[in-house]
Amino acid sequence: LKGFCSHTSAQSSMRLSTLCAAGTYASECIEAGTFQPGVSYFPEEKRVTFSGADAQTSAALVGIHYGTHFKVVTSKQSQEQYVLTQCGAPQPNASDVDALVPLTGNWTRKFFDIPLKSPLTTTTAALTFFETLQVEDRVLLAPPFATGACWQRAHACNASLEDGWSGNATLRQSQLDAADAVFMDCTSARDGNCANVVSRANAVQYSGTNEAGLLAAAEHIKFFAAFFNKEVEAASAFEDTVAHFNAAAPSSAQTKPVVAWVSYQGWPDRFVLADAAYRRSIVEAAGGLPADGSDFHQTIAGWTEVEAVSGVPSSGKTYSLALSSFNTSENCPSACSLAQLKTLAAAAFKPVLQSADVLIDETYEQNPNNYNLDSFKATFETDDLKALTNLNILRIDGTIAADNGLDWYESRFARPEWAVEGLAFQLFPDSGNGKRYFRNIAKDETPVVITPQMCGVTMVACTGADPVAIAMLGPAAAIPTATPDDASSVAHEASWSLVALAVVFYAVQ
């Protein structure tokens, strides 16, 4: 309990005496004096694997190996081994671990007791993994900019992780030090710069956002599960994600609508057609046909193409039309204003818009509630498009937090099927899919706002209630588990927003 009970920051000291009472976590550990060397505490049927056979559908950046009373989880980008020892068992020595997974080259080895008692995450992309595994009640501090209802409630009761950019650096470091594990991004994983993770003894790299495919990223739920002995739940959840991802597109659809992701961006000012691989995957899985930017190389002067992620060909493409390409003596005998250049570029970009049956407008708006169909027409300087006639102008800000943060950038990584189902709902309204993330501004749809009041989970950070005990995987005595009447379980099953504890279990129905 050392990591959890030594958490003494002002934000999380509330009612910790209850949490740290003797025996709170005893049922999760091997009872003192009963450890049996050679007996497996991780039965074969409760283990998970990462096949890596298909980069689009299986995680390739992480791995897991099981010993009798410890696991070795690997992170390929940070080149780290995380040795996870069942609490109550002796920590394995180097030779024990080497016999399972040798430590080679510049790899680093870190040790953790499991299940974790007080994890933190500095990235909101990890939050929904905690929620899906129902371990959010172990997280005392919510990271900044989280959108889920219970994360917002955690912020409201001062259970917030200090902002790494503008917050109190000293307080932030003490908060991170007090956690038994901190899940975080590398500074630049693709460039091999993971020094921020490697240098912190309790840091664990979350690399799901760097996987090649949406389902590959979602399979990282197994990675998180290993730290909590939640492999059984993770395997079931991932199977469910894959099934829903693959079943979203209606089988009866006769025509695949062409879908284009477009925006107007500044710095530099330009119109953009985004064709990143993950966007293409969402469209295809929803039953649509992605717009192909390569079609316009011969017809639009100044049309440019770059990799969606520089140096990663598999990431897809970004096509753009810079306003500066119209700043010529022919167009501007004298000086052209930005407005004049935008009008010229908008006219040249119009064939891109006209080629699509459905447009997803990703133009940034600080307050999504202020962006409507008139905003779209003003941005792209047009009002006679096929997608306008068919009332098919979408935005990805259909689900937002009270502070206007987009849930698209939080829960989608763990639950890509929600994105696919949400788009399929817009493409085929009678498909039986749920409405998530996307809103149709051509039909005057406004964002659904997630508020703290939507949180239906008992929050440790705000109430001091005990976290739910996690059953051991192996041959220990059975642990009573939460019943359907348990408040936490009810909230997970009934809440429309998969809300969580000092984290949030949010799921739009």
C-alpha positions in Angstrom: 0.0 0.0 0.0 3.0 2.3 0.2 2.5 4.0 -3.2 -1.2 4.6 -2.6 -1.2 5.5 1.0 1.7 7.9 0.8 -0.2 10.1 -1.7 -0.2 13.2 0.4 -0.9 16.0 -2.2 -3.5 18.5 -1.2 -5.8 17.4 -3.9 -6.0 13.7 -2.8 -5.6 13.6 0.9 -9.4 13.6 1.5 -10.5 10.6 3.5 -7.4 8.5 2.7 -7.6 6.9 6.1 -10.4 4.7 4.8 -8.6 3.7 1.7 -5.4 2.8 3.6 -7.0 0.9 6.4 -5.4 -2.5 7.1 -6.8 -5.1 4.9 -8.3 -2.9 2.2 -6.3 -4.7 -0.4 -5.4 -7.9 1.5 -7.8 -10.1 -0.5 -6.0 -9.2 -3.8 -2.7 -10.6 -2.6 -1.3 -14.0 -1.6 -1.8 -14.4 2.1 1.4 -14.1 4.1 3.1 -17.4 4.6 1.1 -19.2 1.9 3.1 -18.5 -1.2 3.8 -21.8 -3.1 6.9 -21.7 -5.3 6.4 -23.4 -8.6 2.6 -23.0 -8.5 1.2 -20.8 -11.3 -0.8 -17.8 -10.0 -1.6 -17.0 -13.7 -3.4 -20.0 -15.1 -3.0 -20.6 -18.8 -6.7 -20.1 -19.6 -6.6 -16.6 -18.0 -3.6 -15.3 -19.9 -3.6 -13.0 -22.9 -1.3 -12.8 -26.0 -0.5 -10.3 -28.8 -0.2 -12.2 -32.0 1.1 -9.3 -34.1 0.1 -11.2 -37.2 -1.7 -8.3 -38.7 -0.5 -4.7 -37.9 -4.0 -3.4 -38.5 -5.8 -5.6 -36.1 -3.2 -6.8 -33.5 -0.9 -4.7 -31.3 2.7 -4.9 -32.5 4.4 -2.5 -30.0 3.8 -4.5 -26.8 4.3 -8.0 -25.6 3.6 -10.2 -22.5 5.2 -13.3 -21.0 4.1 -15.2 -17.9 6.1 -16.8 -15.1 4.6 -18.6 -12.2 4.1 -15.5 -10.0 5.3 -12.6 -12.2 4.7 -11.3 -15.7 7.0 -9.5 -18.0 5.3 -6.9 -20.2 7.4 -5.3 -22.9 7.3 -2.0 -24.6 9.2 -2.0 -27.9 9.4 1.7 -28.5 10.7 2.7 -25.1 12.7 -0.6 -24.9 11.5 -1.4 -21.5 10.5 -4.5 -19.5 7.9 -4.2 -16.8 8.2 -7.0 -14.3 4.8 -7.4 -12.6 4.9 -9.4 -9.4 1.7 -10.7 -7.8 1.5 -9.0 -4.5 2.3 -11.3 -1.6 4.9 -13.2 -3.7 8.6 -12.6 -3.6 10.0 -10.3 -6.3 11.9 -12.4 -8.8 15.6 -11.9 -9.1 17.4 -11.0 -12.4 18.2 -14.5 -13.3 14.5 -15.6 -12.8 13.4 -12.8 -15.2 16.2 -13.5 -17.7 15.1 -17.1 -17.9 11.7 -15.9 -19.1 12.7 -12.8 -21.1 16.4 -11.9 -21.3 17.4 -8.3 -21.0 19.4 -7.3 -24.0 21.0 -4.2 -25.6 19.9 -0.9 -24.1 16.6 -2.2 -22.6 15.6 -1.1 -19.2 13.8 -3.3 -16.6 11.3 -1.9 -14.0 9.5 -3.7 -11.2 5.9 -3.3 -10.0 3.6 -5.1 -7.6 0.2 -5.9 -9.0 -2.6 -5.2 -9.0 -1.7 -1.6 -9.0 -3.2 0.4 -6.2 -2.6 4.1 -7.3 -2.0 4.5 -11.0 -1.9 7.8 -12.8 -1.9 8.7 -16.5 -0.6 11.9 -18.1 -2.4 11.2 -21.3 -6.2 11.3 -21.7 -5.9 8.6 -24.4 -5.4 6.0 -21.6 -8.5 6.9 -19.6 -11.1 4.8 -21.3 -8.9 1.7 -21.0 -9.1 2.1 -17.2 -12.9 2.7 -17.5 -13.5 -0.4 -19.6 -11.5 -2.5 -17.1 -13.5 -0.9 -14.2 -10.3 0.1 -12.3 -11.0 3.8 -12.5 -11.7 3.8 -8.7 -7.9 3.4 -8.2 -7.0 6.6 -9.8 -6.9 9.6 -7.5 -6.0 12.3 -9.9 -7.6 13.1 -13.3 -5.3 14.5 -15.9 -6.1 18.0 -17.4 -8.4 18.3 -20.3 -10.2 15.0 -19.7 -13.8 14.9 -21.1 -15.5 12.1 -19.3 -18.1 12.9 -16.7 -16.3 11.5 -13.7 -13.0 13.0 -14.7 -14.8 16.3 -14.7 -16.2 15.5 -11.3 -12.7 14.7 -10.0 -11.5 18.1 -11.3 -14.4 19.7 -9.4 -13.3 18.1 -6.1 -9.7 19.2 -6.7 -8.5 15.8 -7.6 -6.5 17.0 -10.6 -3.1 16.2 -11.9 -1.2 19.4 -12.4 -0.9 20.5 -16.0 2.6 19.7 -17.4 2.7 23.0 -19.3 1.2 25.6 -17.0 0.8 24.0 -13.7 2.9 23.9 -10.5 5.9 21.8 -11.6 6.9 20.9 -8.1 3.5 19.7 -7.2 3.2 17.7 -10.4 6.4 15.9 -9.7 5.3 15.0 -6.2 2.0 13.7 -7.6 3.7 11.5 -10.2 6.2 10.2 -7.6 3.4 9.1 -5.3 1.8 6.9 -7.9 2.8 3.2 -8.1 2.8 3.6 -11.9 2.4 6.5 -14.3 1.2 5.7 -17.9 2.6 8.2 -20.3 3.6 9.0 -23.8 7.2 9.2 -25.0 8.4 12.7 -26.0 8.8 11.4 -29.6 8.5 7.6 -29.8 8.9 7.5 -33.6 12.2 9.3 -33.3 13.3 6.9 -30.5 13.1 9.7 -27.9 11.6 8.0 -24.8 14.0 9.4 -22.2 11.1 11.0 -20.3 9.7 7.5 -19.7 12.9 5.6 -19.2 14.3 8.1 -16.7 11.2 7.8 -14.4 11.3 4.7 -12.2 7.5 4.3 -12.0 6.8 5.3 -15.7 5.1 3.0 -18.2 4.9 3.8 -21.8 1.5 3.9 -23.4 2.2 3.4 -27.1 -1.3 2.6 -28.4 -1.6 5.8 -30.4 1.5 4.8 -32.4 0.0 1.5 -33.6 -0.7 1.1 -37.3 -4.4 0.2 -37.0 -7.4 1.2 -34.9 -8.0 -2.4 -33.6 -4.3 -2.8 -32.9 -4.5 0.3 -30.7 -7.6 -1.0 -29.0 -5.8 -4.3 -28.2 -3.7 -2.4 -25.7 -6.5 -3.0 -23.3 -4.7 -6.3 -22.7 -1.5 -4.4 -21.9 -3.3 -2.3 -19.3 -5.1 -5.4 -17.9 -1.8 -7.1 -17.1 -1.1 -4.4 -14.4 -4.4 -5.2 -12.7 -4.9 -9.0 -13.2 -7.8 -8.1 -15.5 -6.8 -10.2 -18.4 -10.1 -12.1 -18.6 -12.1 -8.9 -18.7 -9.7 -7.4 -21.3 -10.0 -10.4 -23.6 -13.8 -10.2 -23.5 -13.8 -6.5 -24.1 -11.4 -6.6 -27.0 -13.5 -9.4 -28.6 -16.6 -7.3 -28.2 -14.8 -4.3 -29.8 -13.7 -6.3 -32.8 -17.2 -7.7 -33.3 -18.9 -4.3 -33.2 -16.2 -2.7 -35.3 -16.7 -5.3 -38.0 -20.5 -5.3 -37.8 -21.2 -1.6 -38.1 -21.6 -1.3 -41.8 -25.1 -2.4 -43.0 -24.8 -5.5 -45.2 -27.8 -4.4 -47.2 -26.2 -1.1 -48.3 -26.3 -0.9 -52.1 -24.2 2.2 -52.6 -21.1 3.3 -50.7 -21.2 7.1 -50.1 -17.9 8.9 -50.7 -16.7 10.6 -47.5 -14.2 13.4 -47.4 -12.5 14.8 -44.2 -11.9 18.4 -44.9 -10.9 21.6 -43.0 -9.5 25.1 -43.3 -6.3 25.5 -41.2 -4.1 28.4 -40.4 -0.3 28.6 -40.0 0.0 28.3 -42.9 -3.4 29.2 -44.2 -4.7 26.3 -46.4 -7.6 24.0 -47.3 -7.0 20.4 -46.4 -8.3 17.0 -47.4 -7.1 14.5 -44.7 -6.7 10.9 -45.8 -4.8 9.5 -42.8 -5.0 5.7 -42.6 -7.1 5.7 -39.4 -9.7 8.0 -41.0 -9.8 5.8 -44.1 -10.4 2.7 -41.8 -13.2 4.4 -40.0 -15.0 5.3 -43.3 -14.5 1.8 -44.8 -15.6 0.0 -41.6 -18.7 2.2 -41.5 -19.7 1.3 -45.1 -18.4 4.4 -46.9 -15.8 5.0 -49.5 -12.9 7.4 -48.6 -12.3 10.3 -51.0 -9.0 10.0 -52.9 -6.9 13.1 -52.9 -4.6 11.8 -55.6 -7.4 12.4 -58.1 -6.8 16.2 -58.0 -3.1 16.3 -58.8 -3.7 17.0 -62.5 -6.7 19.4 -62.0 -5.8 21.7 -59.1 -2.7 23.8 -59.4 -0.8 24.0 -56.1 -2.3 20.7 -54.8 0.3 19.1 -52.5 0.6 15.7 -50.9 2.6 14.7 -47.8 2.6 11.7 -45.5 0.0 12.0 -42.7 2.8 11.3 -40.2 6.2 12.3 -41.6 8.4 9.3 -42.2 5.6 6.8 -41.8 4.2 5.8 -45.3 1.6 3.6 -43.8 0.0 6.6 -42.0 -1.8 7.7 -45.1 -1.8 11.1 -46.8 -2.6 14.7 -46.2 -3.5 16.8 -49.2 -3.6 20.6 -49.0 -4.1 23.7 -51.1 -2.1 26.7 -49.6 -3.5 30.2 -50.0 0.0 31.3 -50.8 0.0 29.4 -54.1 -2.5 32.0 -55.4 -0.4 35.0 -54.5 0.8 35.6 -58.1 1.0 38.7 -60.2 -1.7 37.3 -62.4 -4.1 37.0 -59.5 -2.8 40.0 -57.6 -1.5 42.7 -59.8 -1.0 44.6 -56.6 -1.1 43.1 -53.1 -3.7 40.4 -52.4 -5.4 40.4 -49.0 -5.8 37.2 -47.0 -9.5 37.3 -47.8 -8.9 37.6 -51.5 -6.5 34.6 -51.4 -8.9 32.6 -49.5 -11.7 33.2 -52.0 -9.4 32.1 -54.9 -8.3 29.0 -53.0 -11.9 28.1 -52.0 -12.9 28.2 -55.6 -10.1 25.9 -56.6 -10.9 23.6 -53.6 -14.5 23.3 -54.5 -14.1 20.2 -56.8 -12.8 18.3 -53.8 -15.9 19.2 -51.8 -18.2 18.4 -54.8 -16.6 15.0 -55.2 -18.0 13.7 -51.9 -21.4 12.6 -50.8 -20.6 13.3 -47.2 -18.2 15.9 -45.8 -16.7 15.8 -42.4 -15.6 19.3 -41.5 -12.8 19.2 -39.0 -12.1 23.0 -39.0 -11.1 24.1 -35.5 -13.6 26.0 -33.4 -12.8 26.8 -29.8 -16.5 26.6 -28.8 -18.1 23.8 -30.9 -21.6 25.1 -30.1 -20.8 28.2 -32.2 -20.1 26.2 -35.4 -23.1 25.5 -37.5 -24.1 25.2 -41.2 -23.6 28.9 -41.8 -20.1 28.5 -40.4 -19.4 25.8 -42.9 -20.6 27.9 -45.8 -18.6 30.8 -44.7 -15.4 28.7 -44.1 -15.5 27.1 -47.6 -17.3 30.0 -49.3 -19.8 27.8 -51.0 -23.5 26.9 -50.7 -24.2 24.6 -53.7 -22.6 21.3 -53.0 -24.0 17.8 -53.4 -23.4 17.2 -49.6 -25.4 20.3 -48.8 -28.3 19.3 -51.0 -28.3 15.8 -49.4 -27.9 17.3 -45.8 -24.6 15.5 -45.1 -22.2 17.9 -43.4 -20.7 16.3 -40.3 -18.5 17.4 -37.5 -16.5 15.3 -35.0 -17.5 17.5 -32.0 -20.8 15.7 -31.5 -19.7 14.7 -27.9 -17.9 17.3 -25.9 -17.1 18.1 -22.3 -18.5 21.1 -20.4 -15.3 22.9 -21.1 -15.7 22.2 -24.9 -13.0 19.4 -25.0 -13.8 16.8 -27.7 -14.3 13.3 -26.5 -13.2 12.2 -30.0 -9.6 12.7 -28.7 -10.2 10.6 -25.5 -12.3 7.5 -25.7 -11.9 6.7 -29.4 -8.5 5.1 -28.9 -9.8 2.4 -26.6 -13.2 2.1 -28.3 -12.7 2.6 -32.1 -16.0 0.7 -32.7 -17.8 3.8 -31.3 -16.3 5.9 -34.1 -17.3 3.4 -36.7 -20.8 3.0 -35.3 -21.2 6.7 -35.0 -20.3 7.3 -38.6 -22.4 4.4 -39.8 -25.3 6.0 -38.0 -24.9 9.2 -40.0 -24.3 7.4 -43.3 -27.1 4.9 -42.8 -29.6 6.3 -40.2 -31.6 3.0 -40.2 -28.6 0.8 -39.6 -29.3 0.3 -35.9 -26.0 1.9 -34.8 -25.7 4.3 -32.0 -25.1 8.1 -32.4 -21.6 9.0 -31.2 -18.9 11.6 -31.9 -20.5 12.9 -35.1 -23.2 15.5 -35.5 -24.8 16.6 -38.7 -24.8 20.4 -38.9 -26.9 20.3 -42.1 -29.7 19.0 -39.9 -28.9 21.5 -37.1 -27.6 18.9 -34.7 -25.8 20.4 -31.7 -23.1 18.8 -29.5 -24.1 16.5 -26.7 -22.4 17.9 -23.6 -20.9 15.6 -21.0 -21.2 17.1 -17.5 -19.9 16.1 -14.1 -23.5 15.4 -13.0 -23.6 12.5 -15.5 -21.0 10.6 -13.4 -22.7 7.6 -11.8 -19.6 6.0 -10.2 -18.5 6.3 -6.6 -15.3 8.3 -6.7 -12.5 7.6 -4.3 -11.0 11.0 -4.8 -14.2 12.8 -3.8 -15.8 10.4 -1.2 -13.0 8.2 0.2 -15.0 5.1 -0.6 -13.1 1.8 -0.9 -12.0 0.7 -4.4 -13.5 -2.6 -5.5 -11.2 -5.5 -4.8 -9.7 -7.4 -7.8 -9.7 -11.1 -7.7 -6.4 -12.9 -8.1 -6.1 -14.9 -11.4 -4.6 -18.0 -9.7 -5.1 -20.5 -7.0 -5.9 -18.2 -4.1 -9.1 -18.2 -2.2 -12.1 -16.8 -4.0 -12.7 -13.1 -3.6 -16.3 -11.7 -3.3 -16.9 -9.7 -6.4 -19.3 -6.8 -6.9 -22.9 -7.9 -7.6 -25.3 -6.2 -10.1 -26.7 -4.3 -7.1 -23.3 -2.8 -6.4 -23.4 1.0 -7.1 -20.2 0.8 -9.2 -21.5 -2.1 -11.3 -24.8 -0.5 -11.9 -23.2 2.7 -13.0 -21.0 0.9 -15.5 -23.9 -1.0 -17.0 -26.5 1.8 -17.0 -24.7 5.1 -17.4 -24.9 6.6 -20.9 -21.4 7.8 -20.6 -19.1 5.1 -19.5 -18.2 7.2 -16.5 -15.5 6.5 -14.0 -14.0 7.3 -10.8 -11.1 9.7 -10.4 -11.3 8.7 -13.9 -14.4 8.1 -16.0 -16.3 5.3 -17.6 -17.9 7.0 -20.5 -20.1 5.4 -23.1 -22.7 7.2 -25.2 -25.6 4.9 -25.8 
